[in-house]
Amino acid sequence: MAMIECSECGNDVSDKAGSCPNCGAPVRDSGGDTQTIEETSKTWKSHQLFGGLATVVGFVGAMTLGGGLSSGGGASAMIFGAIGFVGIFWFLGARLMAWWHHG
């Protein structure tokens, strides 16, 4: 175990440490053991939330107003069903973009 100098604060840090105990800066000579955690953008999280809500509201509205999508309910049941399908694609698109953002 060798001691190296922290690039941020100048204190001595073990070369086996993942970060400096004084300032928290990552140690460069740690052999690639440092793990970086990326946050998903709040934009994509909100799109996933609204897509999921549209899906639930659409399908629940279609089931309660029309007695089921296959029963030939009114136009409002078809509109709610369409909202549900748009919500599914909205949610899946947001999931894809969150994945792509971190790719």
Phi and psi in radians as a Rosetta constraint file:
Dihedral C 1 N 2 CA 2 C 2 CIRCULARHARMONIC -1.920 0.35
Dihedral N 2 CA 2 C 2 N 3 CIRCULARHARMONIC 2.658 0.35
Dihedral C 2 N 3 CA 3 C 3 CIRCULARHARMONIC -1.730 0.35
Dihedral N 3 CA 3 C 3 N 4 CIRCULARHARMONIC 2.332 0.35
Dihedral C 3 N 4 CA 4 C 4 CIRCULARHARMONIC -2.158 0.35
Dihedral N 4 CA 4 C 4 N 5 CIRCULARHARMONIC 2.870 0.35
Dihedral C 4 N 5 CA 5 C 5 CIRCULARHARMONIC -1.585 0.35
Dihedral N 5 CA 5 C 5 N 6 CIRCULARHARMONIC 2.342 0.35
Dihedral C 5 N 6 CA 6 C 6 CIRCULARHARMONIC -1.177 0.35
Dihedral N 6 CA 6 C 6 N 7 CIRCULARHARMONIC 2.331 0.35
Dihedral C 6 N 7 CA 7 C 7 CIRCULARHARMONIC -1.260 0.35
Dihedral N 7 CA 7 C 7 N 8 CIRCULARHARMONIC -0.322 0.35
Dihedral C 7 N 8 CA 8 C 8 CIRCULARHARMONIC -1.649 0.35
Dihedral N 8 CA 8 C 8 N 9 CIRCULARHARMONIC -0.902 0.35
Dihedral C 8 N 9 CA 9 C 9 CIRCULARHARMONIC -1.907 0.35
Dihedral N 9 CA 9 C 9 N 10 CIRCULARHARMONIC -0.233 0.35
Dihedral C 9 N 10 CA 10 C 10 CIRCULARHARMONIC 1.509 0.35
Dihedral N 10 CA 10 C 10 N 11 CIRCULARHARMONIC -0.032 0.35
Dihedral C 10 N 11 CA 11 C 11 CIRCULARHARMONIC -1.298 0.35
Dihedral N 11 CA 11 C 11 N 12 CIRCULARHARMONIC 2.766 0.35
Dihedral C 11 N 12 CA 12 C 12 CIRCULARHARMONIC -1.340 0.35
Dihedral N 12 CA 12 C 12 N 13 CIRCULARHARMONIC 2.347 0.35
Dihedral C 12 N 13 CA 13 C 13 CIRCULARHARMONIC -2.355 0.35
Dihedral N 13 CA 13 C 13 N 14 CIRCULARHARMONIC 2.508 0.35
Dihedral C 13 N 14 CA 14 C 14 CIRCULARHARMONIC -1.139 0.35
Dihedral N 14 CA 14 C 14 N 15 CIRCULARHARMONIC 2.494 0.35
Dihedral C 14 N 15 CA 15 C 15 CIRCULARHARMONIC -1.269 0.35
Dihedral N 15 CA 15 C 15 N 16 CIRCULARHARMONIC -0.186 0.35
Dihedral C 15 N 16 CA 16 C 16 CIRCULARHARMONIC -1.530 0.35
Dihedral N 16 CA 16 C 16 N 17 CIRCULARHARMONIC -0.242 0.35
Dihedral C 16 N 17 CA 17 C 17 CIRCULARHARMONIC -1.298 0.35
Dihedral N 17 CA 17 C 17 N 18 CIRCULARHARMONIC 2.551 0.35
Dihedral C 17 N 18 CA 18 C 18 CIRCULARHARMONIC -1.384 0.35
Dihedral N 18 CA 18 C 18 N 19 CIRCULARHARMONIC -0.509 0.35
Dihedral C 18 N 19 CA 19 C 19 CIRCULARHARMONIC -2.622 0.35
Dihedral N 19 CA 19 C 19 N 20 CIRCULARHARMONIC 2.849 0.35
Dihedral C 19 N 20 CA 20 C 20 CIRCULARHARMONIC -1.236 0.35
Dihedral N 20 CA 20 C 20 N 21 CIRCULARHARMONIC 2.251 0.35
Dihedral C 20 N 21 CA 21 C 21 CIRCULARHARMONIC -1.223 0.35
Dihedral N 21 CA 21 C 21 N 22 CIRCULARHARMONIC -0.316 0.35
Dihedral C 21 N 22 CA 22 C 22 CIRCULARHARMONIC -1.471 0.35
Dihedral N 22 CA 22 C 22 N 23 CIRCULARHARMONIC -0.896 0.35
Dihedral C 22 N 23 CA 23 C 23 CIRCULARHARMONIC -1.981 0.35
Dihedral N 23 CA 23 C 23 N 24 CIRCULARHARMONIC -0.240 0.35
Dihedral C 23 N 24 CA 24 C 24 CIRCULARHARMONIC 1.519 0.35
Dihedral N 24 CA 24 C 24 N 25 CIRCULARHARMONIC 0.051 0.35
Dihedral C 24 N 25 CA 25 C 25 CIRCULARHARMONIC -1.185 0.35
Dihedral N 25 CA 25 C 25 N 26 CIRCULARHARMONIC 2.472 0.35
Dihedral C 25 N 26 CA 26 C 26 CIRCULARHARMONIC -1.150 0.35
Dihedral N 26 CA 26 C 26 N 27 CIRCULARHARMONIC 2.502 0.35
Dihedral C 26 N 27 CA 27 C 27 CIRCULARHARMONIC -1.525 0.35
Dihedral N 27 CA 27 C 27 N 28 CIRCULARHARMONIC 2.216 0.35
Dihedral C 27 N 28 CA 28 C 28 CIRCULARHARMONIC -1.272 0.35
Dihedral N 28 CA 28 C 28 N 29 CIRCULARHARMONIC -0.512 0.35
Dihedral C 28 N 29 CA 29 C 29 CIRCULARHARMONIC -1.646 0.35
Dihedral N 29 CA 29 C 29 N 30 CIRCULARHARMONIC 0.501 0.35
Dihedral C 29 N 30 CA 30 C 30 CIRCULARHARMONIC -1.469 0.35
Dihedral N 30 CA 30 C 30 N 31 CIRCULARHARMONIC 0.088 0.35
Dihedral C 30 N 31 CA 31 C 31 CIRCULARHARMONIC 1.370 0.35
Dihedral N 31 CA 31 C 31 N 32 CIRCULARHARMONIC 0.405 0.35
Dihedral C 31 N 32 CA 32 C 32 CIRCULARHARMONIC 1.374 0.35
Dihedral N 32 CA 32 C 32 N 33 CIRCULARHARMONIC 0.272 0.35
Dihedral C 32 N 33 CA 33 C 33 CIRCULARHARMONIC -1.457 0.35
Dihedral N 33 CA 33 C 33 N 34 CIRCULARHARMONIC -0.090 0.35
Dihedral C 33 N 34 CA 34 C 34 CIRCULARHARMONIC -1.291 0.35
Dihedral N 34 CA 34 C 34 N 35 CIRCULARHARMONIC 2.284 0.35
Dihedral C 34 N 35 CA 35 C 35 CIRCULARHARMONIC -1.889 0.35
Dihedral N 35 CA 35 C 35 N 36 CIRCULARHARMONIC 2.249 0.35
Dihedral C 35 N 36 CA 36 C 36 CIRCULARHARMONIC -1.772 0.35
Dihedral N 36 CA 36 C 36 N 37 CIRCULARHARMONIC 2.273 0.35
Dihedral C 36 N 37 CA 37 C 37 CIRCULARHARMONIC -1.905 0.35
Dihedral N 37 CA 37 C 37 N 38 CIRCULARHARMONIC 2.153 0.35
Dihedral C 37 N 38 CA 38 C 38 CIRCULARHARMONIC -1.732 0.35
Dihedral N 38 CA 38 C 38 N 39 CIRCULARHARMONIC 2.473 0.35
Dihedral C 38 N 39 CA 39 C 39 CIRCULARHARMONIC -1.604 0.35
Dihedral N 39 CA 39 C 39 N 40 CIRCULARHARMONIC 2.467 0.35
Dihedral C 39 N 40 CA 40 C 40 CIRCULARHARMONIC -1.323 0.35
Dihedral N 40 CA 40 C 40 N 41 CIRCULARHARMONIC 2.392 0.35
Dihedral C 40 N 41 CA 41 C 41 CIRCULARHARMONIC -1.003 0.35
Dihedral N 41 CA 41 C 41 N 42 CIRCULARHARMONIC 2.459 0.35
Dihedral C 41 N 42 CA 42 C 42 CIRCULARHARMONIC -1.121 0.35
Dihedral N 42 CA 42 C 42 N 43 CIRCULARHARMONIC -0.448 0.35
Dihedral C 42 N 43 CA 43 C 43 CIRCULARHARMONIC -1.069 0.35
Dihedral N 43 CA 43 C 43 N 44 CIRCULARHARMONIC -0.824 0.35
Dihedral C 43 N 44 CA 44 C 44 CIRCULARHARMONIC -1.252 0.35
Dihedral N 44 CA 44 C 44 N 45 CIRCULARHARMONIC -0.558 0.35
Dihedral C 44 N 45 CA 45 C 45 CIRCULARHARMONIC -1.141 0.35
Dihedral N 45 CA 45 C 45 N 46 CIRCULARHARMONIC -0.716 0.35
Dihedral C 45 N 46 CA 46 C 46 CIRCULARHARMONIC -1.206 0.35
Dihedral N 46 CA 46 C 46 N 47 CIRCULARHARMONIC -0.635 0.35
Dihedral C 46 N 47 CA 47 C 47 CIRCULARHARMONIC -1.122 0.35
Dihedral N 47 CA 47 C 47 N 48 CIRCULARHARMONIC -0.684 0.35
Dihedral C 47 N 48 CA 48 C 48 CIRCULARHARMONIC -1.122 0.35
Dihedral N 48 CA 48 C 48 N 49 CIRCULARHARMONIC -0.726 0.35
Dihedral C 48 N 49 CA 49 C 49 CIRCULARHARMONIC -1.077 0.35
Dihedral N 49 CA 49 C 49 N 50 CIRCULARHARMONIC -0.867 0.35
Dihedral C 49 N 50 CA 50 C 50 CIRCULARHARMONIC -1.186 0.35
Dihedral N 50 CA 50 C 50 N 51 CIRCULARHARMONIC -0.613 0.35
Dihedral C 50 N 51 CA 51 C 51 CIRCULARHARMONIC -1.131 0.35
Dihedral N 51 CA 51 C 51 N 52 CIRCULARHARMONIC -0.721 0.35
Dihedral C 51 N 52 CA 52 C 52 CIRCULARHARMONIC -1.144 0.35
Dihedral N 52 CA 52 C 52 N 53 CIRCULARHARMONIC -0.712 0.35
Dihedral C 52 N 53 CA 53 C 53 CIRCULARHARMONIC -1.131 0.35
Dihedral N 53 CA 53 C 53 N 54 CIRCULARHARMONIC -0.726 0.35
Dihedral C 53 N 54 CA 54 C 54 CIRCULARHARMONIC -1.099 0.35
Dihedral N 54 CA 54 C 54 N 55 CIRCULARHARMONIC -0.665 0.35
Dihedral C 54 N 55 CA 55 C 55 CIRCULARHARMONIC -1.092 0.35
Dihedral N 55 CA 55 C 55 N 56 CIRCULARHARMONIC -0.870 0.35
Dihedral C 55 N 56 CA 56 C 56 CIRCULARHARMONIC -1.128 0.35
Dihedral N 56 CA 56 C 56 N 57 CIRCULARHARMONIC -0.847 0.35
Dihedral C 56 N 57 CA 57 C 57 CIRCULARHARMONIC -1.093 0.35
Dihedral N 57 CA 57 C 57 N 58 CIRCULARHARMONIC -0.737 0.35
Dihedral C 57 N 58 CA 58 C 58 CIRCULARHARMONIC -1.093 0.35
Dihedral N 58 CA 58 C 58 N 59 CIRCULARHARMONIC -0.857 0.35
Dihedral C 58 N 59 CA 59 C 59 CIRCULARHARMONIC -1.289 0.35
Dihedral N 59 CA 59 C 59 N 60 CIRCULARHARMONIC -0.630 0.35
Dihedral C 59 N 60 CA 60 C 60 CIRCULARHARMONIC -1.159 0.35
Dihedral N 60 CA 60 C 60 N 61 CIRCULARHARMONIC -0.727 0.35
Dihedral C 60 N 61 CA 61 C 61 CIRCULARHARMONIC -1.112 0.35
Dihedral N 61 CA 61 C 61 N 62 CIRCULARHARMONIC -0.689 0.35
Dihedral C 61 N 62 CA 62 C 62 CIRCULARHARMONIC -1.159 0.35
Dihedral N 62 CA 62 C 62 N 63 CIRCULARHARMONIC -0.674 0.35
Dihedral C 62 N 63 CA 63 C 63 CIRCULARHARMONIC -1.235 0.35
Dihedral N 63 CA 63 C 63 N 64 CIRCULARHARMONIC -0.675 0.35
Dihedral C 63 N 64 CA 64 C 64 CIRCULARHARMONIC -1.378 0.35
Dihedral N 64 CA 64 C 64 N 65 CIRCULARHARMONIC -0.644 0.35
Dihedral C 64 N 65 CA 65 C 65 CIRCULARHARMONIC -1.403 0.35
Dihedral N 65 CA 65 C 65 N 66 CIRCULARHARMONIC -0.614 0.35
Dihedral C 65 N 66 CA 66 C 66 CIRCULARHARMONIC -1.852 0.35
Dihedral N 66 CA 66 C 66 N 67 CIRCULARHARMONIC -0.050 0.35
Dihedral C 66 N 67 CA 67 C 67 CIRCULARHARMONIC 1.237 0.35
Dihedral N 67 CA 67 C 67 N 68 CIRCULARHARMONIC 0.346 0.35
Dihedral C 67 N 68 CA 68 C 68 CIRCULARHARMONIC 2.099 0.35
Dihedral N 68 CA 68 C 68 N 69 CIRCULARHARMONIC 2.595 0.35
Dihedral C 68 N 69 CA 69 C 69 CIRCULARHARMONIC -1.208 0.35
Dihedral N 69 CA 69 C 69 N 70 CIRCULARHARMONIC -0.492 0.35
Dihedral C 69 N 70 CA 70 C 70 CIRCULARHARMONIC -1.579 0.35
Dihedral N 70 CA 70 C 70 N 71 CIRCULARHARMONIC -0.059 0.35
Dihedral C 70 N 71 CA 71 C 71 CIRCULARHARMONIC -1.511 0.35
Dihedral N 71 CA 71 C 71 N 72 CIRCULARHARMONIC 0.043 0.35
Dihedral C 71 N 72 CA 72 C 72 CIRCULARHARMONIC 1.252 0.35
Dihedral N 72 CA 72 C 72 N 73 CIRCULARHARMONIC 0.682 0.35
Dihedral C 72 N 73 CA 73 C 73 CIRCULARHARMONIC -1.136 0.35
Dihedral N 73 CA 73 C 73 N 74 CIRCULARHARMONIC -3.101 0.35
Dihedral C 73 N 74 CA 74 C 74 CIRCULARHARMONIC -1.216 0.35
Dihedral N 74 CA 74 C 74 N 75 CIRCULARHARMONIC -3.093 0.35
Dihedral C 74 N 75 CA 75 C 75 CIRCULARHARMONIC -1.140 0.35
Dihedral N 75 CA 75 C 75 N 76 CIRCULARHARMONIC -0.558 0.35
Dihedral C 75 N 76 CA 76 C 76 CIRCULARHARMONIC -1.157 0.35
Dihedral N 76 CA 76 C 76 N 77 CIRCULARHARMONIC -0.609 0.35
Dihedral C 76 N 77 CA 77 C 77 CIRCULARHARMONIC -1.150 0.35
Dihedral N 77 CA 77 C 77 N 78 CIRCULARHARMONIC -0.644 0.35
Dihedral C 77 N 78 CA 78 C 78 CIRCULARHARMONIC -1.200 0.35
Dihedral N 78 CA 78 C 78 N 79 CIRCULARHARMONIC -0.626 0.35
Dihedral C 78 N 79 CA 79 C 79 CIRCULARHARMONIC -1.148 0.35
Dihedral N 79 CA 79 C 79 N 80 CIRCULARHARMONIC -0.778 0.35
Dihedral C 79 N 80 CA 80 C 80 CIRCULARHARMONIC -1.113 0.35
Dihedral N 80 CA 80 C 80 N 81 CIRCULARHARMONIC -0.663 0.35
Dihedral C 80 N 81 CA 81 C 81 CIRCULARHARMONIC -1.085 0.35
Dihedral N 81 CA 81 C 81 N 82 CIRCULARHARMONIC -0.706 0.35
Dihedral C 81 N 82 CA 82 C 82 CIRCULARHARMONIC -1.132 0.35
Dihedral N 82 CA 82 C 82 N 83 CIRCULARHARMONIC -0.683 0.35
Dihedral C 82 N 83 CA 83 C 83 CIRCULARHARMONIC -1.079 0.35
Dihedral N 83 CA 83 C 83 N 84 CIRCULARHARMONIC -0.694 0.35
Dihedral C 83 N 84 CA 84 C 84 CIRCULARHARMONIC -1.095 0.35
Dihedral N 84 CA 84 C 84 N 85 CIRCULARHARMONIC -0.757 0.35
Dihedral C 84 N 85 CA 85 C 85 CIRCULARHARMONIC -1.189 0.35
Dihedral N 85 CA 85 C 85 N 86 CIRCULARHARMONIC -0.678 0.35
Dihedral C 85 N 86 CA 86 C 86 CIRCULARHARMONIC -1.087 0.35
Dihedral N 86 CA 86 C 86 N 87 CIRCULARHARMONIC -0.699 0.35
Dihedral C 86 N 87 CA 87 C 87 CIRCULARHARMONIC -1.071 0.35
Dihedral N 87 CA 87 C 87 N 88 CIRCULARHARMONIC -0.682 0.35
Dihedral C 87 N 88 CA 88 C 88 CIRCULARHARMONIC -1.079 0.35
Dihedral N 88 CA 88 C 88 N 89 CIRCULARHARMONIC -0.846 0.35
Dihedral C 88 N 89 CA 89 C 89 CIRCULARHARMONIC -1.176 0.35
Dihedral N 89 CA 89 C 89 N 90 CIRCULARHARMONIC -0.592 0.35
Dihedral C 89 N 90 CA 90 C 90 CIRCULARHARMONIC -1.111 0.35
Dihedral N 90 CA 90 C 90 N 91 CIRCULARHARMONIC -0.834 0.35
Dihedral C 90 N 91 CA 91 C 91 CIRCULARHARMONIC -1.089 0.35
Dihedral N 91 CA 91 C 91 N 92 CIRCULARHARMONIC -0.839 0.35
Dihedral C 91 N 92 CA 92 C 92 CIRCULARHARMONIC -1.138 0.35
Dihedral N 92 CA 92 C 92 N 93 CIRCULARHARMONIC -0.651 0.35
Dihedral C 92 N 93 CA 93 C 93 CIRCULARHARMONIC -1.107 0.35
Dihedral N 93 CA 93 C 93 N 94 CIRCULARHARMONIC -0.706 0.35
Dihedral C 93 N 94 CA 94 C 94 CIRCULARHARMONIC -1.171 0.35
Dihedral N 94 CA 94 C 94 N 95 CIRCULARHARMONIC -0.655 0.35
Dihedral C 94 N 95 CA 95 C 95 CIRCULARHARMONIC -1.098 0.35
Dihedral N 95 CA 95 C 95 N 96 CIRCULARHARMONIC -0.754 0.35
Dihedral C 95 N 96 CA 96 C 96 CIRCULARHARMONIC -1.098 0.35
Dihedral N 96 CA 96 C 96 N 97 CIRCULARHARMONIC -0.754 0.35
Dihedral C 96 N 97 CA 97 C 97 CIRCULARHARMONIC -1.208 0.35
Dihedral N 97 CA 97 C 97 N 98 CIRCULARHARMONIC -0.588 0.35
Dihedral C 97 N 98 CA 98 C 98 CIRCULARHARMONIC -1.140 0.35
Dihedral N 98 CA 98 C 98 N 99 CIRCULARHARMONIC -0.709 0.35
Dihedral C 98 N 99 CA 99 C 99 CIRCULARHARMONIC -1.154 0.35
Dihedral N 99 CA 99 C 99 N 100 CIRCULARHARMONIC -0.767 0.35
Dihedral C 99 N 100 CA 100 C 100 CIRCULARHARMONIC -1.138 0.35
Dihedral N 100 CA 100 C 100 N 101 CIRCULARHARMONIC -0.624 0.35
Dihedral C 100 N 101 CA 101 C 101 CIRCULARHARMONIC -1.065 0.35
Dihedral N 101 CA 101 C 101 N 102 CIRCULARHARMONIC -0.598 0.35
Dihedral C 101 N 102 CA 102 C 102 CIRCULARHARMONIC -1.661 0.35
Dihedral N 102 CA 102 C 102 N 103 CIRCULARHARMONIC -0.088 0.35
